[in-house]
Amino acid sequence: MLRIFPKNSLLYPLVLVCLGFPELPGVEPLGINYGQVGNDLPAPEKVLQLLRSLNVTKARIYDTNPQVLTAFANSNVELIVTVENKMLSVLSDPQQALLWVNIHVRPYFPATRITGIDVGNEVLTDADTTLLAYLVPAMVSIHGALVQFGLDSYIRVSSPNSLAVLTESYPPSAGSFKAEVSMVIYQMLQFLAGTNSPFRINAYPYFAYKDDPSRVSLDYVLFNPNTGMVDPYTRLHYDNMLYAQVDAVVFAIARMGFGGVEVSVSETGWPSKGDKDEVGATLEYAAVYNKNLMKRQRENEGTPLRPSQRLEVYVFALFNEDMKPGPTSERNYGLFQPDGKMAYNVGITTLSNSSSSPATVSLTSSAAKKGGEQDQSQVYWMFVYLIITGTSCPDQNDRRPRIPIYFKSPVEFFCTVDRSSPPEDMSIED
């Protein structure tokens, strides 16, 4: 059983270090999702001009459209491309994956700065459950093809997941994955840890508000000033839902024994229009959400659990896409109309100007933020001290590599997790 230090202990915050692990190197933060499900969208060349004018240097597309890959050549825009879900069974074959990379990636790289390949999108929660068996094999095969072509040090392979993979997300420290997908997630995490690739999530606080507007604070989901919530076990303060969702995923991953895996947000956004039952889908709320999110990105913020690591975020989406199926909101996530006009003003043209402040609402006081980061920093440096003084877990007649999970005391690690095979019971003791 994976055992954690008792929740009511004064030393429980030390668990944060083990679950979050030392801070990972920062990444350039803001990206944008460039969807193409519309019949009146501008040509890729025009889209590139728009991105350049906005100082956006990261984009994600949902295919390997050769027109886009060609148009983005010799630009400074880093591009993540996507393997469509229907291709997973084919690309689980290493030879087919080699052919796919040779056709869809190799001819364009390095002129086009392809930095990532997303294998599928929200596969673990897809209605077609037969895809589960092919997901990780396809990721491994694609990576293997990149290795053969000498591209693996430039292009990382991952797969975005819906937050629906979590069975618990509140409070963040309770984050855990659903049992029915835990084995596939474990295999995915083994791959991601071995290739230094991020676990990507599509996180939408909007859905939480829409489903329960009487109980979910609008200010909390919009990054507006609010009292927020304090995780009762970690004592970390959260003033917005997105960061809480991300940290819930970090904890869920750590429960699998992979605390060092980076978590990035592959999609987040807010619809500017919706059906009558889509509460909160308005121009006003969409503008506030994205303005405040972008302001946080300019300030290089991390989550409360990883405050020193800037959270990589891809905003959804660049354009309203009129051919997307589903409710009205699905066609109205864009920051821009297809003709290039702003759907609403989010101050996006000031992304590279840290002196400007387009958001019209204030955020949590800097004093409160500084205090929270100082507390987490103290925990982190205590962890560093224990490492450099040579303290280690006791030998339990098992010489396989192990990872410290919690502290028996401030100067002794206790209990370990072996990552070579999934633990039989990954629950946490009270």
N, C-alpha and C positions, 0 to 999 in steps of 0.2 A: 504493500500500500504506500502511496505517496503521502508522506506525513509532513505537515506544516506546523510551525511553532504555534502554540495556543493563541487564539485570536484576542483573548483578554489580557495577554501579557503586554507589559510595557515595552518589550523588545520586539513585538510583532512588526513594527515598521521596518525592521532589518530585513524582513522577507522581501521587501520591495527590491532590494539590490539583487537578490537571487532570481526573482521572477523577471525583473526588467533587465538585469545584467548591466555591465558597464556600458556607458553611452556609446553609440555607434557614430561614425563620422557623419557630419552634416551633408546634406545634398541641396542643390539648387531647388528651391521649393515649388514654385507654381507652374502647373501645366494646365492644358485644356483638352477636353475631348472633342474631336472633330468627327461628328457623325455625318453620314451622307445619305440618310433615308429621306430624300426629298426630291421633287421633280423640278425645283426652281433654284437650286443652290448655285452659288458662283463657281466658276472654274477653279481648280486647285491653284493655278497661278495667282488668281485674285485673292484666294484664301491666304496664301503665303504672304502677299503684300499686306493683308490685314493683320496677320500675326506679327509681322515686322513692325508695323506702325504701333502695335500695342506693347512692344518689347516682350512678347511671349516667346520663350525659347524652348518650350517643351509641349509636344502634342501627342495625342493617342488616337489611332484610327482603329476601326473594327474589322479590318480586312487587310489585304495587301494590294490595294488598288494601284496598278502600275502608273496611272496618270498622276496620282498623288506622289508616289515615290520618285517619279521623274521630275515633277515640278519642284519638289523640296530639295533637289540636288544642289550642292554648293551653297546651301543656306546655313544659318547658325541654329536651325531648329532641330532639336533632338526628337526622334520619332519612335514611338512604340507601335508595333504592328500586331495584328491579331490573327490567330488560327481560328476559323469558325468552328462552332461546336460539331457540325455535321462531318468535319474532317478528322475527328479524333480517332475513330476506329482505324482509318487508313494510315494515319501518321504514327500509330503505335508500332508500326512496322519500321524498323530502322532504315531499311532501304528506301521506303517511301518518304520518310522524313528527310533523308539525304537528298532525294530528288526535289522535294518541296523547297528546301533551303537553297538549293542550286538554282531554282527557277525564280523564287519569290524574294530572296534576300541578297544572295551573292552578286547578281548583276548590278545592284544599286549601291552596294556598300563598297567603299566608304564615302563616296560622293554625297549620298544621302545618309545622314547621321542616324542610322537605326541603332538604338541603344537597348531595345527590349522586344521580346516576343511574348505576347500573352497567349497561352494555349487555352482556347475556349474562353467563355465568359459566364460566370455564375453556374458552372457545370454541376456543382454539388447540390444545388437546389433546383436544377432543371427538371421539368416534368418527365423527360426521358431518362429514367434511372439506369438504362443500359450504358449510358455514357460514363458512369462512374468507373467501370472496370478499365476504361481506355485512357482516363485522364493522365495519371502519373506516367504510365508507359509512353504516352505521346510526348510528355514533357521531357522524359529521359531521352527519347529518340531524337527530338529536336535539338536538345543540348549536345547529344553525341554527334549530330551532323555539324553543328557549329565547331565542335572540337576538331573534327576531321578537316574542316576548311580553315582552321586557325582563327576563328571568329569568337570563340567562347570568352575571351578576355575583354571583348568589346560589347557583347550583346548578352543580356541576362534574360533568363526564361522564367516566367511565373504564370499564374492563372488567377484572375480576379474572382473574389467570392462575395456573395451576398451576406449581410449580417444575419440572415436567417440560418446560417450554419451554427449559430450560438444557441444553446439551450438556456443559458443564463447570461445576462449582461448587466444586471443591476444588483448590488453596486458593482462597479468595475472589477473589484477584486474577486468577485464571484464568477467572472467570465469563464465559460466552459463550452466545449463543443457538443453538439448532439451526438448521441451514441451511434446512430445509424450511419453517420459519415465519419466517425472518429478514426477508423482504420485507414481510410483513404487520405484523410488530413494528416495522419501520422506519417504515411508514406511521402506525402507532398512535403511535409516539413523536413524529413530526412533529406530530400532532394534539395530544397531551398537552402538548408544549412550547409550542405556540401558544396553548393555552387555560389554561396554568398549572394543569394537572390532574395528579394523582399516577398513577404506575404501580402498580397494586395486585397483590399476590401472596398466594396461599394457601399458607402455609408450615407444615409439620408435621414437626418433628424426630422425632415418634413413628414415622413410617413408616421413617425411616432406621434407627432402633433395632430395630424389628420385623423388618426385612429382614435385618439382620446383627448380632444382639445380641452375638456373640462378639468383634466388632471395634469396634463403636461403644460408646463409654463412656456408661453410663447417667447418671452424674453430669454429664457434658458436655451431654446433651440435656435434663436436668431443671433446669439452672441451679444444681446443687449445687456445693460447693467441689471444684475439680479443677485439674490442671495446665494444662488447655486446650491450645491449639495456637498456634503463631506462623506467620503467613504468611511463607514464606521470601523473598518478593520485596518486600513492603511493610513487613515487620517489625512488623506490628500483631499484638497478642495477643488471642485470642478465648477466652473462658471459657464460651461456650455456643454451641450449634449454630444457634439461631434468628438471632442477629446475624450469624453467618458466612454463612448463607443469604441474608439481606438484602443484605449487602455484595457477595456474588457477583452479585446482580441489578444492583446499582449499577454494578459494573465492566462487566457485559454491556451495560448501557445506554450507558455511556460509550464503549464500543468502537463503538457506532453513531454517536457524535458528539453525544450528548444528556446530557452530564454534569450538567446542572442540573435534570433531572427528579426530583421527589420520589418516593421509594419508600415505600409504606405496606403494612402487613400486613392484608389484608382478612379473613383467617381464620387462626387457629392454636388448637390445643387438644390434649387428650389424652383418649382414651376410658377410662371407668371399668370397662368390661366388654368381653370379646371372646370369640371362638371359641378352641378349643384351640391353633390355630396362630397366634393373634394375640398374640405374646409382648409382655409389658409392659402389656397393657390391664387395669389394676387400679385399684381405688379409691385405693390408696396412692399410686401414681405419678401418677395424674390430679390428686390433691390437691396433691402437691408441685410438679408442673409449673405449675399455675395459681396457686398461692400465690406461688411465686418470680417468675413472670412479672408478677403484679400488684404485687409489691413493687418490682420494677424500674421499673414504670410510675409508681408513686408517687414514685420518686426521679428521674423525668424523664430517664431514660437515653436516650442515643443509641447507635448502633453504634460500633465502634472507628474506622470510616472517617469518620463524621459524629457525633462525640461531643457536639457542642453542640446538635444538632437532635433533639428528642424524637421517638422512633419512634412513629408512630400505629399502634395495634394494635386489632383487633377480635377478641375471644375467641369461639371456637366451642365451645359454643353456650349459649344461655340454658336450654333445656329438652332433656331426652331426648325424641326423637321416635319413637314406636312404629311408625309406618307407613313409615319410610324403608327402601328395599330394600337388599340387600347383606349383608355380614357383620354379626355381632352388634355390633361396635364402632360401626357407623354409627348405631345407635339409642341410643348411650350416651356421647355427648359432652357432655351437658347438665350445667350446674352445679346445676340444679334438676330435681326430678321434676315431672310435669304438675300435681300437686296443690299445688305451691308449696314443698314441703319440699326442703331441700338434699340433693342427691345425695351430697355430702361437704362438709366444712367447709373453705372456702378463705379465710375471713376477709374476704369481699367487702364486708361491711357497714362495713369500716374504710377503704374506698378513699379517702375524702376526708380521712382523719385521718393526717397524715404522722408523727405522734408514735408511732403504734402500729406494731407489727411482727408481723403474724400468721404470717409464715413461720417454721418451726421450725428451719431450717438457715441457717447463715451463708453470706455471699457472699464474693467476692474482696475482699481487703483494700483499704481506701480508699487506702492509700499506693500500691499497685500501679496502681490506677485513675487516680489523680492523675498519676502519672508518665507513663502512656500518653497521657493527654490533653495533658500539657505538650509531649510530643514532637510530637504532631499539630499543636498550636497553633503551634509554632515553624515548621513547614512552611507552615502557612496564612499566617502573617504575612510569611514570605519571599515568598510569592506576591503578597500585597498590596503589599509594597515594590516588586516588579518592575512592578506595574501603575502605581503612582503616580509612578514615575520615568520612565514613558513608554516602556519597552522594549517592542518589538513584533516580530512575525514578519517576516522579510524578504519583500519584494515578489517574487512569482514570476510576474509578468505575469498575475496574476489578481486583479481588484479586487472579487470577490464577498466577502461577509462570511465570515470564517473564525474558527475556534476554536483556541487554542493547545493542543497535545496533550502535548508534553514539552519539557524544558529541554535545550538543548545545553550550557549552563553555568549557574551560578547567576545570571548577569546577562543571559542571552539566551534567548529562546524559539526553538524550531526546529520545523518541520513543522506542518502545519495540516490540518484536515478541513473539507470543505465539506458543510453539512447540506442543501443544496438537492437533492442526489441521493445515493443510497447509494454508498459506496465499493465498488469492484470487489473489493477484497481487504481484509478487516477483521481479518486475523490480526496477531499481535504477534511481532516478531522477537526471537529470543533474543540 
